[in-house]
């Protein structure tokens, strides 16, 4: 548990935050009298899913070799290393953006299921709040199986969902994440 004089916020981010995303997050807590510490969680991209997605982009009629043969030519371990490297770079960029806004931050790349990792981090840090930043996921949100809906059911703290690369005014329009564009 952390010091009660600190307001702890766990951020679950889907991808690297932009400087504008970091400013938006930081602006939510500027009026607090106590110092704020952000604990950033960034899930590592699934290498197997990335390979499967790449294979799925090949049209069935264009496939010259069997999928099994094509998969043998892919070095899955190299893809895993690339995913880990990208995730570390995205985390470093996110932490740098938040730090540039005056935030106190720590973070880690996670490989466990995101909501489980979020719940664990909220408990371990004694966080008073969780923020989830994602791209829009209309179908998952409609069926309430998105990260935010699942976190709200699981956590005992307020959960705010922000859409990356949209400011608060754009998100406040016709519903969460709906912009006039």
C-alpha positions as CSV (number, residue, x, y, z in Angstrom):
1,X,0.0,0.0,0.0
2,X,1.1,3.5,-0.7
3,X,1.1,6.6,1.5
4,X,-2.4,8.0,2.2
5,X,-1.0,11.4,1.5
6,X,-0.7,10.4,-2.2
7,X,-3.7,10.1,-4.5
8,X,-2.9,7.0,-6.6
9,X,-4.4,6.4,-10.0
10,X,-3.9,3.3,-12.1
11,X,-3.9,3.9,-15.8
12,X,-4.6,1.0,-18.2
13,X,-3.6,2.1,-21.7
14,X,-4.1,0.2,-24.9
15,X,-1.2,2.0,-26.8
16,X,1.3,4.8,-26.2
17,X,-0.3,8.0,-25.1
18,X,0.2,11.1,-27.1
19,X,1.2,14.4,-25.4
20,X,-2.4,15.5,-25.7
21,X,-3.6,12.3,-24.0
22,X,-1.2,12.8,-21.2
23,X,-2.2,16.5,-20.7
24,X,-5.9,15.4,-20.6
25,X,-5.2,12.8,-17.9
26,X,-3.1,15.2,-15.9
27,X,-5.8,17.9,-16.1
28,X,-8.2,15.6,-14.3
29,X,-6.2,15.9,-11.1
30,X,-4.7,19.4,-11.2
31,X,-7.1,20.7,-8.6
32,X,-6.1,18.0,-6.0
33,X,-4.2,19.3,-2.9
34,X,-2.3,16.0,-2.5
35,X,0.4,14.7,-4.9
36,X,-0.8,12.3,-7.6
37,X,1.0,9.2,-8.6
38,X,0.1,7.4,-11.9
39,X,0.7,3.7,-12.1
40,X,0.6,2.8,-15.9
41,X,-0.2,-0.6,-17.2
42,X,0.3,-1.4,-20.9
43,X,-0.6,-4.9,-22.1
44,X,2.0,-6.6,-24.3
45,X,0.7,-7.3,-27.8
46,X,0.0,-11.0,-28.4
47,X,2.6,-12.3,-30.9
48,X,0.4,-15.3,-31.9
49,X,-2.5,-13.0,-32.6
50,X,-0.3,-10.7,-34.6
51,X,0.9,-13.6,-36.8
52,X,-2.7,-14.9,-37.2
53,X,-3.9,-11.5,-38.2
54,X,-1.1,-11.1,-40.7
55,X,-2.0,-14.5,-42.2
56,X,-5.7,-13.6,-42.3
57,X,-4.9,-10.6,-44.6
58,X,-3.9,-13.0,-47.3
59,X,-6.8,-13.7,-49.6
60,X,-7.7,-17.4,-49.8
61,X,-7.4,-17.3,-53.6
62,X,-4.0,-15.8,-53.4
63,X,-2.6,-18.4,-51.1
64,X,0.1,-20.2,-53.0
65,X,1.4,-22.3,-50.1
66,X,-0.4,-24.0,-47.3
67,X,-1.0,-22.1,-44.1
68,X,1.1,-24.6,-42.2
69,X,4.1,-24.1,-44.4
70,X,3.7,-20.3,-44.2
71,X,3.6,-20.5,-40.4
72,X,6.8,-22.6,-40.3
73,X,8.5,-19.8,-42.1
74,X,7.5,-17.3,-39.5
75,X,9.8,-17.1,-36.5
76,X,7.3,-16.7,-33.7
77,X,10.0,-16.1,-31.2
78,X,11.2,-13.1,-33.3
79,X,7.7,-11.8,-33.4
80,X,7.4,-12.1,-29.6
81,X,10.7,-10.2,-29.2
82,X,9.4,-7.5,-31.5
83,X,6.1,-7.3,-29.6
84,X,8.0,-7.0,-26.3
85,X,10.3,-4.3,-27.7
86,X,7.4,-2.3,-29.1
87,X,5.5,-2.5,-25.8
88,X,8.6,-1.3,-23.9
89,X,9.0,1.6,-26.3
90,X,5.3,2.5,-26.0
91,X,5.5,2.4,-22.2
92,X,8.6,4.6,-22.2
93,X,6.9,7.1,-24.5
94,X,3.8,7.1,-22.3
95,X,5.8,7.7,-19.1
96,X,7.8,10.5,-20.8
97,X,4.6,12.3,-21.9
98,X,3.1,12.1,-18.5
99,X,6.4,13.2,-16.8
100,X,6.6,16.2,-19.3
101,X,3.1,17.2,-17.9
102,X,4.5,17.2,-14.4
103,X,3.2,13.8,-13.3
104,X,4.8,11.4,-11.0
105,X,4.7,8.0,-12.8
106,X,5.7,4.4,-12.7
107,X,4.7,1.8,-15.1
108,X,5.1,-1.7,-16.5
109,X,4.3,-3.9,-19.4
110,X,1.8,-6.6,-18.5
111,X,1.3,-10.0,-20.0
112,X,-1.6,-11.1,-17.8
113,X,-5.2,-10.4,-18.7
114,X,-5.6,-6.6,-18.5
115,X,-8.6,-6.4,-16.1
116,X,-6.9,-8.9,-13.7
117,X,-3.7,-6.8,-13.8
118,X,-5.7,-3.6,-13.3
119,X,-7.6,-5.1,-10.2
120,X,-4.3,-6.3,-8.8
121,X,-2.6,-2.9,-9.3
122,X,-5.6,-1.1,-7.7
123,X,-5.3,-3.3,-4.6
124,X,-1.5,-3.2,-4.4
125,X,-1.3,0.6,-4.7
126,X,-4.4,1.4,-2.8
127,X,-5.5,3.4,-5.8
128,X,-8.5,5.7,-5.3
129,X,-9.3,5.7,-9.0
130,X,-8.7,3.8,-12.3
131,X,-8.6,5.3,-15.8
132,X,-8.8,3.2,-18.9
133,X,-7.6,4.7,-22.2
134,X,-8.5,2.9,-25.4
135,X,-9.4,3.3,-29.0
136,X,-13.2,3.1,-29.6
137,X,-14.4,-0.5,-29.5
138,X,-18.1,0.0,-30.5
139,X,-19.2,-3.6,-30.5
140,X,-17.5,-4.6,-27.3
141,X,-18.9,-1.5,-25.6
142,X,-22.4,-2.2,-26.9
143,X,-22.3,-5.7,-25.3
144,X,-20.5,-4.4,-22.2
145,X,-17.6,-6.7,-22.6
146,X,-15.0,-4.0,-23.1
147,X,-12.3,-3.3,-20.5
148,X,-14.2,-0.5,-18.9
149,X,-17.4,-2.4,-18.4
150,X,-15.6,-5.4,-17.0
151,X,-13.5,-3.2,-14.7
152,X,-16.5,-1.4,-13.3
153,X,-18.0,-4.7,-12.4
154,X,-14.8,-5.9,-10.7
155,X,-13.3,-2.9,-9.0
156,X,-14.4,-1.0,-5.9
157,X,-13.1,2.4,-7.2
158,X,-14.4,4.9,-9.8
159,X,-13.4,3.9,-13.3
160,X,-13.2,6.5,-16.0
161,X,-13.0,5.5,-19.7
162,X,-11.2,8.0,-22.0
163,X,-10.7,7.5,-25.7
164,X,-7.1,8.0,-26.9
165,X,-6.6,10.9,-29.3
166,X,-9.9,12.6,-28.4
167,X,-10.1,15.6,-26.0
168,X,-12.7,15.7,-23.2
169,X,-15.0,18.1,-25.3
170,X,-15.1,15.6,-28.2
171,X,-15.9,12.8,-25.8
172,X,-18.7,14.7,-24.0
173,X,-20.8,15.2,-27.1
174,X,-23.4,12.6,-28.0
175,X,-22.0,10.0,-25.7
176,X,-18.7,8.7,-24.5
177,X,-16.2,8.9,-27.3
178,X,-18.6,10.2,-29.9
179,X,-17.2,13.2,-31.8
180,X,-18.9,15.5,-34.3
181,X,-16.4,14.6,-37.0
